[in-house]
Amino acid sequence: MCCPIELPRGLTFERRLGYRRAAERAAHYKLVLRAMTRGAKAAAVIEVAAIVGLVGVFMYGITTFLFHFSGGQARMGPLVDYGALAIIAGTLLLAVIVWNIRSPTAAVKSAAIATPVAWVVAVFVDWGFSQFVFVTGAP
């Protein structure tokens, strides 16, 4: 331990022990963030951008081909475009939140998990709109 942790008075031994462990965990995360160099943080940013960007470009091409060009449904264009922007912005927002709460490494992991999941959901949402909204003649 690097420094003593002050415990509030009036706590039982069990509660003091739990409080001490929580304080040690919080101190550990602060030390981890301080221990990362500027280059390591830059590498984490590049990794998040690469994951979101590469998967985003690939899946945008897939969804554009499947729902914008196939079947002559030109009305699906804005839905595909805005859906892709929403997925990219949402995944980057998630990575920023996780970066602030946990660590840059956790942000990379969450981006690597959330990006493909969000795109699978987008494919099903686009398919649902193309089958049940635009086929029925709704404006």
C-alpha atoms as one frame of an Amber mdcrd trajectory, in Angstrom:
protein
   0.000   0.000   0.000   1.312   3.423  -0.914  -0.492   5.540   1.624  -2.715
   4.941   4.668  -6.452   5.132   4.115  -8.485   6.950   6.729 -11.657   5.194
   7.777 -14.709   6.975   9.165 -15.329   6.469  12.858 -18.246   4.407  14.051
 -17.928   1.615  11.513 -17.852  -1.986  12.612 -14.821  -4.086  11.716 -16.605
  -5.778   8.775 -17.774  -2.483   7.363 -14.339  -0.964   7.804 -12.830  -3.879
   5.915 -15.293  -3.446   3.017 -14.697   0.287   2.964 -10.933  -0.245   2.949
 -11.172  -2.642  -0.006 -13.348  -0.237  -1.974 -10.928   2.604  -1.263  -7.968
   0.436  -2.297  -9.690  -0.468  -5.574 -10.392   3.197  -6.308  -6.783   4.076
  -5.539  -5.625   1.255  -7.817  -7.643   2.597 -10.764  -6.241   6.075 -10.184
  -2.708   4.660 -10.156  -3.375   2.714 -13.360  -4.558   5.852 -15.144  -1.545
   7.793 -13.912   0.833   4.998 -14.844  -0.211   5.003 -18.500   2.072   7.071
 -20.658   0.881   9.548 -23.231   1.853   7.069 -25.958  -0.206   4.288 -24.384
  -3.242   6.545 -24.194  -2.727   7.580 -27.823  -2.501   3.919 -28.815  -5.804
   3.242 -27.032  -7.458   6.124 -28.905  -6.129   4.791 -32.209  -7.364   1.290
 -31.374 -10.875   2.528 -30.566 -10.961   4.622 -33.742  -9.688   1.696 -35.825
 -12.221  -0.743 -34.388 -15.179   1.590 -34.797 -13.972   2.956 -38.134 -13.074
  -0.288 -39.899 -16.143  -2.176 -38.753 -18.268   0.907 -39.477 -17.038   1.278
 -43.060 -17.460  -2.425 -43.775 -20.935  -2.708 -42.274 -22.081   0.564 -43.822
 -21.230  -0.939 -47.206 -23.118  -4.127 -46.333 -26.241  -2.322 -45.108 -26.161
   0.083 -48.049 -25.987  -2.808 -50.488 -28.663  -4.853 -48.721 -31.238  -2.190
 -47.988 -30.541   0.900 -50.071 -29.759  -0.565 -53.498 -31.441  -3.965 -53.404
 -35.111  -4.099 -54.228 -35.249  -0.551 -55.516 -36.038   0.933 -52.124 -34.480
   4.344 -52.438 -36.475   5.488 -49.415 -34.215   3.349 -47.208 -31.211   5.595
 -47.930 -31.656   8.094 -45.089 -32.488   5.318 -42.628 -29.268   3.479 -43.477
 -27.200   6.679 -43.385 -28.546   8.020 -40.098 -28.457   4.565 -38.546 -24.771
   4.232 -39.369 -24.035   7.660 -37.917 -25.988   6.806 -34.760 -24.088   3.544
 -34.297 -20.698   5.176 -34.752 -21.558   8.078 -32.423 -23.090   5.752 -29.821
 -20.121   3.403 -29.798 -17.659   6.281 -29.481 -19.765   7.783 -26.681 -19.740
   4.432 -24.884 -15.956   4.251 -25.231 -15.560   7.760 -23.788 -17.808   6.947
 -20.830 -15.979   3.689 -20.098 -12.621   5.486 -20.465 -13.659   7.997 -17.784
 -15.184   5.428 -15.434 -12.730   2.546 -15.788  -9.615   2.717 -17.963  -8.471
   3.119 -21.570  -8.021  -0.645 -21.861 -11.608  -1.217 -20.760 -12.718   1.383
 -23.321 -10.995  -0.573 -26.099 -12.624  -3.795 -24.916 -16.076  -2.235 -24.709
 -15.710  -0.733 -28.190 -14.596  -4.100 -29.561 -17.671  -5.775 -28.067 -20.279
  -3.063 -28.634 -19.478  -2.233 -32.262 -20.365  -5.606 -33.833 -23.367  -6.017
 -31.545 -24.709  -2.605 -32.544 -24.250  -3.380 -36.230 -26.110  -6.689 -35.920
 -28.973  -4.822 -34.260 -28.852  -2.243 -37.072 -29.130  -4.950 -39.723 -32.238
  -6.340 -38.044 -33.763  -2.879 -37.616 -33.084  -2.023 -41.267 -34.538  -5.351
 -42.340 -37.638  -4.730 -40.237 -38.156  -1.308 -41.765 -37.586  -2.581 -45.287
 -40.024  -5.476 -44.865 -42.799  -4.037 -42.755 -42.821  -0.273 -43.254 -41.646
   0.532 -46.751 -43.212  -2.515 -48.418 -46.668  -1.707 -47.111 -46.609   1.651
 -48.830 -46.251   3.791 -45.724 -44.783   7.201 -46.511
